[in-house]
């Protein structure tokens, strides 16, 4: 007599696969949200730093212009007082 073994299809090993896939999908979505949120914060910080650098550059240029004007006035006073002293000595 020849017996043919019966094969049964048991699905016991796959009961954990769907919850694992769902958990991994949630973790992936959380990671995407976290990355997007930090990217937006980084862009805002970058813009703030750019604005601050421009403000510092403008202030520095204004200070430099004021110093140049003051130096020109002092230089003019020195040359006027120097020529006045030279004319008195002669």
C-alpha positions as CSV (number, residue, x, y, z in Angstrom):
1,X,0.0,0.0,0.0
2,X,1.2,3.3,-0.9
3,X,0.3,6.2,1.3
4,X,0.3,9.7,0.0
5,X,1.2,12.2,2.7
6,X,-1.2,15.1,3.0
7,X,0.3,18.5,3.1
8,X,-1.4,21.2,5.0
9,X,-0.8,24.9,4.6
10,X,-0.5,26.4,8.1
11,X,-0.3,30.1,8.3
12,X,1.1,30.3,11.9
13,X,4.4,32.0,11.0
14,X,2.8,35.0,9.3
15,X,0.7,36.3,12.1
16,X,3.5,38.7,13.3
17,X,4.3,40.1,9.8
18,X,1.4,42.6,9.4
19,X,1.8,44.2,12.8
20,X,5.6,44.5,12.2
21,X,5.0,46.1,8.8
22,X,2.5,48.5,10.3
23,X,5.0,49.4,13.1
24,X,7.8,49.9,10.6
25,X,5.5,52.1,8.4
26,X,4.7,54.3,11.4
27,X,8.3,54.6,12.4
28,X,9.2,55.6,8.8
29,X,6.4,58.2,8.7
30,X,7.6,59.5,12.0
31,X,11.1,59.8,10.7
32,X,9.9,61.7,7.6
33,X,7.9,64.1,9.7
34,X,10.9,64.6,12.0
35,X,13.2,65.3,9.1
36,X,10.7,67.7,7.4
37,X,10.1,69.6,10.7
38,X,13.9,70.0,11.3
39,X,14.4,71.0,7.7
40,X,11.8,73.8,8.1
41,X,13.4,74.9,11.4
42,X,16.9,74.9,9.8
43,X,15.6,77.1,6.9
44,X,14.1,79.6,9.4
45,X,17.4,79.7,11.4
46,X,19.4,80.1,8.2
47,X,17.2,83.0,7.1
48,X,17.6,84.6,10.6
49,X,21.4,84.3,10.4
50,X,21.4,85.8,6.9
51,X,19.4,88.7,8.1
52,X,21.7,89.2,11.1
53,X,24.8,89.1,8.9
54,X,23.3,91.7,6.5
55,X,22.5,93.9,9.5
56,X,26.0,93.6,10.8
57,X,27.5,94.4,7.4
58,X,25.3,97.5,7.1
59,X,26.3,98.7,10.5
60,X,29.9,98.1,9.8
61,X,29.7,100.0,6.5
62,X,28.0,102.9,8.3
63,X,30.7,102.9,11.0
64,X,33.4,102.8,8.5
65,X,31.9,105.7,6.6
66,X,31.7,107.7,9.8
67,X,35.3,106.9,10.6
68,X,36.4,108.0,7.1
69,X,34.5,111.2,7.4
70,X,36.0,111.9,10.9
71,X,39.5,111.1,9.6
72,X,38.9,113.5,6.7
73,X,37.9,116.3,9.1
74,X,40.8,115.6,11.4
75,X,43.2,115.5,8.4
76,X,41.8,118.8,7.1
77,X,42.1,120.4,10.6
78,X,45.7,119.2,10.9
79,X,46.6,120.5,7.4
80,X,45.0,123.9,8.2
81,X,46.6,124.2,11.6
82,X,49.9,123.0,10.2
83,X,49.8,125.6,7.4
84,X,48.8,128.3,9.9
85,X,51.8,127.4,12.2
86,X,54.1,127.4,9.2
87,X,52.9,130.8,8.1
88,X,53.4,132.3,11.6
89,X,57.0,130.9,11.8
90,X,58.0,132.7,8.7
